[in-house]
């Protein structure tokens, strides 16, 4: 079992920056990949960034060059550094983890989300 708790969301002006944190607890050793998703009002949840087991990082085209996903293995925490924010980045941001377990196979875990509002 894995528990994910996001933090760091809030109100920021266009062009500003925020850093989101996702603290993972439980059986974190079996996590293969972690990712950040977001869901804007009236839209489907979409992938923002993913970090793989080997440290590889991939980003949605809309955030490439502006957002950076990283991890701290000691603290079991994944971060999303968001720079040059604009109104289109306004959404609830969710942390996601994919885990493998012998008895259950692949399992997905989600945080409850943290709201990011970009507005002047």
KEDREN-190252 format. One record per residue: x negated, y negated, z negated of N, C-alpha, C, CB in turn. Coordinates in steps of 0.05 Angstrom, whole numbers, padded with zeros to 5 digits, always signed. Atoms other than C-alpha are relative to their C-alpha. Last residue first. Glycine has a CB too. Layout:
N
XYZXYZXYZXYZ/...
This chain:
120
+00009+00026+00008+00074-00768+00237+00022-00015-00015-00008-00016+00024/-00017+00022-00006+00089-00694+00240-00012-00026-00010+00028+00004-00012/+00017+00020-00011+00055-00627+00237+00018-00023+00010-00017+00012+00024/-00015+00020-00014+00093-00580+00190-00020-00022+00009+00022-00012-00018/+00018+00021-00009+00060-00515+00168+00017-00020+00017-00024+00011+00017/-00010+00019-00020+00104-00468+00128-00021-00022+00005+00025-00014-00010/+00005+00027+00011+00074-00408+00093+00006-00020+00022-00029-00003-00010/+00003+00024-00017+00097-00337+00106-00006-00025-00015+00024-00003+00016/-00026+00014-00001+00124-00278+00067-00001-00026+00015+00010-00005-00028/-00004+00019+00021+00063-00235+00082+00027-00013+00003-00022-00021-00001/-00005+00028-00006+00069-00176+00128+00001-00016-00026+00026-00004+00016/-00007+00016+00024+00044-00105+00127+00002-00029+00007-00020+00005-00023/+00002+00029-00002+00042-00055+00184+00009-00013-00026+00017-00010+00024/-00020+00015+00015+00028+00019+00177-00006-00030+00003-00001+00008-00030/+00003+00029+00000-00007+00069+00221+00022-00014-00014-00003-00009+00028/+00009+00011-00026-00006+00141+00201-00004-00029-00002+00021+00007+00021/-00020+00018-00012+00035+00158+00139-00007-00010+00027+00004-00024-00018/-00027-00011+00002+00000+00217+00106+00021-00017+00015+00008+00002-00028/-00003-00028-00009-00071+00203+00127+00028+00010+00000-00017+00018-00018/-00001-00018+00023-00066+00127+00122+00005+00028+00009+00023-00010-00020/-00003-00028-00006-00083+00073+00173-00001+00016-00026-00022+00010+00020/+00013-00020+00017-00070+00000+00159+00004+00028+00011+00009-00003-00029/-00006-00027-00010-00052-00060+00202-00018+00020-00015-00005+00002+00031/+00022-00020+00003-00049-00127+00166+00010+00027+00012-00008+00003-00029/-00007-00027-00007-00007-00189+00182-00025+00018-00003+00010+00002+00029/+00023-00018-00001-00007-00259+00154+00009+00028+00005-00015-00002-00027/-00001-00026+00014+00051-00303+00173-00026+00014+00002+00023+00017+00010/+00023-00017-00006+00053-00377+00192+00000+00025-00018-00026-00015-00002/+00007-00016+00023+00119-00413+00191-00021+00019+00009+00026+00015-00011/-00012-00027+00002+00118-00463+00247-00005+00011-00027-00012+00018+00022/-00019-00002+00022+00095-00532+00270+00014+00027+00000+00020-00022+00001/+00010-00019+00019+00037-00521+00318+00018+00003-00024-00027-00008-00009/-00006-00026-00009+00075-00555+00374-00010+00022-00018-00011+00004+00028/-00028-00006+00007+00073-00620+00335+00008+00029+00008+00019-00019+00012/-00020+00016-00013-00003-00623+00341+00028+00010-00007-00003+00000+00031/-00028-00009+00001-00061-00599+00300+00018-00019+00015+00009+00004-00029/-00013+00014-00022-00132-00617+00321+00029+00008+00002-00014+00005+00026/+00009+00027-00006-00160-00565+00273+00016-00012+00023-00030-00001+00006/-00015+00012-00022-00132-00502+00242-00009-00029+00002+00030+00002-00006/+00007+00028-00001-00177-00457+00200+00013-00013+00024-00031-00005+00001/-00006+00012-00026-00142-00391+00190-00006-00030-00002+00029+00006+00010/-00005+00029-00003-00170-00351+00133+00008-00007+00028-00024-00016-00010/+00002+00009-00028-00170-00278+00112+00009-00029+00002+00016+00019+00019/-00016+00022-00009-00182-00257+00040-00007-00006+00029-00005-00025-00017/-00022-00013-00014-00207-00193+00008+00020-00021+00010+00015+00020-00018/-00025+00010+00011-00250-00236-00039+00025+00013+00013+00002-00030+00004/+00002-00001+00029-00313-00197-00025+00026-00008-00013-00022-00017-00011/-00003-00027+00009-00295-00184+00047+00000+00003-00030-00021+00018+00012/+00018-00002+00023-00285-00258+00063+00005+00028-00012+00004-00023-00021/-00006-00017+00023-00253-00262+00132-00022-00002-00021+00004+00028+00008/+00024-00010+00013-00248-00311+00190+00008+00017-00024-00019-00022-00009/-00007-00020+00020-00198-00337+00240-00026+00011-00011+00018+00022+00012/+00021-00020+00005-00214-00402+00276+00010+00019-00022-00026-00014-00008/-00003-00017+00024-00164-00449+00308-00022+00020-00002+00027+00014+00001/-00009+00017+00022-00177-00507+00356+00002+00015-00026+00027-00012+00007/+00017+00023+00002-00217-00476+00413+00008-00018-00023+00001-00015+00025/+00028-00005-00005-00162-00427+00429-00016-00026+00001-00003+00015+00027/+00016+00009+00023-00096-00448+00398-00030+00004+00004+00009+00015-00024/-00009+00026+00010-00049-00446+00458-00016-00010-00023+00029+00003-00008/+00010+00022-00017-00088-00391+00492+00007-00027-00011+00010+00003+00028/-00019+00008-00020-00074-00344+00434-00011-00023+00016+00027-00006-00012/-00019+00022+00005-00136-00323+00399+00020-00003+00022-00016-00025-00004/-00015+00007-00024-00182-00263+00393+00021-00020-00007+00012+00025+00013/-00021+00020+00004-00237-00248+00343+00013-00006+00027-00010-00025-00013/-00008+00013-00025-00284-00189+00337+00025-00017-00005+00006+00021+00022/+00003+00029+00001-00308-00176+00267+00007-00014+00025-00028-00006-00007/+00028+00007-00005-00319-00102+00275-00006-00029+00000-00008+00012+00026/+00016-00013+00021-00253-00083+00242-00030-00007+00003+00004+00029+00002/+00002-00028+00000-00216-00134+00285-00019+00011-00022-00009+00010+00026/+00028-00007+00005-00195-00206+00274-00001+00030-00004-00011-00015-00025/+00004-00026+00011-00130-00231+00305-00030+00005-00004+00012+00023+00018/+00028-00008+00001-00104-00300+00321-00002+00027-00013-00018-00020-00014/+00017+00023+00000-00038-00334+00337-00030+00008+00003+00004-00017-00024/+00027-00004+00010+00009-00277+00354-00016-00025+00004-00013+00024+00014/+00021-00004-00020+00081-00299+00365-00027+00003-00014-00001-00023+00019/+00026+00000+00013+00145-00296+00325-00021+00007+00021+00000+00021-00023/+00009-00026+00010+00204-00312+00369-00027-00003-00013-00002+00020+00023/+00018-00016-00017+00230-00383+00376-00007+00026-00013-00025-00016+00006/-00013-00008-00025+00289-00423+00349-00017+00016+00019+00008-00024+00014/-00029-00001+00000+00246-00457+00296+00012+00006+00027+00011-00027-00009/-00012+00027+00000+00173-00439+00304+00030+00002+00000-00010-00016+00025/-00026+00000-00011+00146-00370+00285+00011-00029-00004+00019+00020-00014/-00016+00023+00007+00073-00358+00272+00027+00001+00014-00014-00026+00007/-00022+00005-00018+00027-00299+00270+00014-00026-00008+00020+00024+00001/-00018+00021+00006-00041-00291+00238+00021-00002+00022-00014-00027-00005/-00008+00020-00020-00078-00226+00243+00017-00021-00013+00015+00013+00023/-00017+00019+00013-00114-00171+00206+00005-00023+00020-00013-00011-00026/+00000+00027-00011-00144-00108+00235+00018-00018-00017+00009+00000+00029/+00016+00000-00024-00165-00040+00209-00002-00028+00012+00013+00019+00021/-00010+00019-00019-00142-00041+00137-00019-00001+00024+00002-00029-00013/-00009-00013-00024-00161+00023+00101+00011-00019+00021+00022+00020-00008/+00022-00013-00014-00204-00010+00048+00009+00012+00026-00013+00020-00018/+00010+00016-00022-00148-00057+00027-00022+00013+00017-00010-00026-00011/+00018-00018-00014-00109-00007-00015-00012-00014+00025+00013+00026+00008/-00009-00028-00003-00077-00059-00060-00022+00016+00014+00026+00001+00016/+00004-00017+00024-00090-00133-00050+00011+00028+00005+00012-00013-00025/-00009-00027-00001-00097-00181+00008-00007+00015-00025-00013+00014+00025/+00012-00018+00019-00102-00256+00000+00012+00028+00001+00002-00012-00028/-00016-00024+00004-00084-00296+00062-00015+00019-00018+00007+00014+00027/+00013-00022+00012-00110-00367+00066+00020+00023-00003-00011-00007-00028/-00018-00019+00012-00090-00424+00112-00017+00024-00012+00020+00011+00020/+00011-00027+00001-00137-00481+00126+00019+00018-00016-00028+00000-00014/-00008-00016+00023-00108-00546+00150-00014+00026+00001+00031+00004+00000/+00009-00028+00004-00131-00600+00197+00012+00012-00025-00031+00001-00001/+00011-00009+00026-00106-00666+00225-00007+00029-00001+00019-00007-00022/+00029+00003+00000-00097-00690+00296-00013+00009-00025-00006-00028+00005/+00012-00009-00025-00022-00699+00286-00030-00007+00001+00014-00012+00024/-00004+00017-00023-00007-00712+00213-00013+00011+00025-00011-00028-00006/+00024+00012-00010-00003-00656+00162+00006-00017+00024-00022+00021+00006/-00005+00021-00019+00052-00628+00118-00026-00013+00008+00020-00021-00010/-00009+00027+00010+00040-00563+00082+00005-00018+00023-00020-00011-00018/-00018+00015-00018+00012-00493+00087+00008-00026-00012+00024+00016+00007/+00014+00021-00014-00047-00469+00046+00017-00016+00019-00022+00011+00015/+00000+00026+00013-00023-00403+00020-00014-00020+00018-00014+00002-00028/+00011+00023-00014-00007-00333+00045+00001-00025-00018+00015-00004+00026/-00011+00025+00010+00002-00271+00002-00014-00023+00014-00003-00002-00031/+00012+00023-00013-00008-00201+00030+00014-00025-00010+00002+00002+00031/-00015+00024+00005+00004-00136-00008-00015-00024+00012+00006-00004-00030/+00014+00025-00002-00022-00070+00017+00019-00023-00005-00014-00003+00028/-00017+00024+00000+00000+00000+00000-00018-00025+00000+00019+00000-00024/
